[in-house]
Amino acid sequence: MLTNNINSPVIKLFNDIKKGAEEFGQTYILYHWKANSELPSFLNGTNSFTFSDDILKRLNYIPLSEKLVPGSNHFPLLDFYKTNPDYDHYWLIEDDVRFSGLWHFLFSTFSDLYNYDLLASYIGNYKEEPRWFWWNSLRHNEYFIPLAERYKSFHPIYRLSNAALAHLCSMLDNKWVGHHEVLIPTLLYRSNYKLLDFGGEGRFVLKGFENKFYIAHDSKTPPSVSTLRYRPIRYQEGNSTNKIYHPVKALFYDKGQFIAKARDNVIAK
């Protein structure tokens, strides 16, 4: 679970994920530590992997900018993999993801689908969404992938196989650069790794899995109806059962009113 803030909602999410995953493996907090700040006491005795902004240079990969976000927040997962290379699969879950069911159900469903290398949402190609902002972020000094051959996916929650992570590390060592939501699916698909969508719609969704674990936002569905999206934010998950919700930002009480700890002012129920 990736976070830069340890508070009660984050601790609850971590414990829920840990309980749901204990049959299948280990759960870690990937904690983005600010240099010279004190580490939260919750990390004592908890499986954790701490990193700071030096990860942008330490791995010798090429980031999109001088900050982890946007585009380079796959670096912590790659770093964790290189330090812990013996797991079959690696889930990455951001701290504003919620699941309106038992996490065990989600993990057990895809544990049976172990032969897929990337498990994510909204997997599609350039033709299906040509106006997406990050297509042109994918680049290399010597090689070029035509736009028509590029793929994207949404990564608040996703799973990568051990083999996929090894391949991605090799590609970044070879100086490929790009926003992780185009770099990861494109480089994997071109090398014949297998991609699978959680739900939604499209050719990467298994038959019977349409909108199974999230309700997709498309031309027929407004963003406020979809459960897994970029914006608008929510302050709690919705009423649909066994659905992934994102972004869910915790509400805090301050100076007589509730405020959302988020950059946006729009909050959807």
Secondary structure, DSSP 8 states (H G I E B T S, - for coil): -EES---HHHHHHHHHHHHHHTTT----EEEE--TTS---GGGTTS-EEEE-TTHHHHT----SSSSSTTT-TTHHHHHHHHHSTT-SEEEEEBTT-EESS-HHHHHHHHHS-TT-SEEEEEEEEGGG-TT-TTGGG-B-SS----GGG-EEEEEEEEEEEHHHHHHHHHHHHTT-B--HHHHHHHHHHHTT--EEESSSSSTTS-TT-TTSS----BTTB-TTT-SB-SSSEESS--SSTT-EEB-B--EEEETTEEEESSS-S-EE-
